[in-house]
Amino acid sequence: MTGRAAVHVEEAGGHGPLLLCLHGIGSSSAAFAPQLAELSSYARVVAWDAPGYAESPDPDVALTLDDFADTAAGLIRERGASAHVLGVSWGGVIALRLAARHPELVASVIVADSSPGSGTDEEKAAGMRARATELAELGPRAFAEARGPRLVSPDAPDELVRRVVDTMAASVRLPGYAYAAESMASADLRGELPSVAAPSLVLCGDQDRVTGVEASQALAGALPRTAFVIVKDAGHLANQEQPGRFNAWVLSHLRITARIPE
């Protein structure tokens, strides 16, 4: 049985289309600070802390990918008829399941540095499931220090690396992270991608060392109404490492799909 969980959100902007932002598996709403700051001039930007992350309470039961998608759907219903959904990495997998599961709620999808899910490969799925044990053994700070630097390009400034590590350390904990990891490990969206009716934008940092450009290409190739963009000089967190370029592409997409005026 699927259900909704309680979540904390950050919101900015009081007019325009709704832009719902779903963060990656090691992050929180803090990852979307550049989008909340800039895109809120054109849209109502809402960024969640996924259930069991950062300021959101721990779920009472284990959550599946459908549960995460249904929780996001609830946020949209509370705020209007539909939303443009921006998902980074794991958030992109949730966004695509949301678009397939609740098409009436999704005006468009923006997927950044994501993949069809770790369930497409046994080794990737096993590695994803092992992360919960790693977090339990290391604790959030050491876990973040081990993983955070790979999320940006090798030439990323030290300040950004520290911010990414600090955000992860403050955001991840058990059991929420374990539920997220299992949802990712079980996900294989390849069969449902062709049914996503909403127009989509797929972005990927040219130096993404986590999911990589090929995974984003696979998404773009399977989605029926899509544009594919490479973000120069960016790693896995393109929205944070190159926010100006990233936001420009998102705004261009919204001008087309939501008819935001120039």
Summary of the structure (lengths in Angstrom):
residues: 262
radius of gyration: 16.5
end to end distance: 44.6
largest distance: 51.0
contacts: 995
relative contact order: 0.17
helix: 52%
strand: 16%
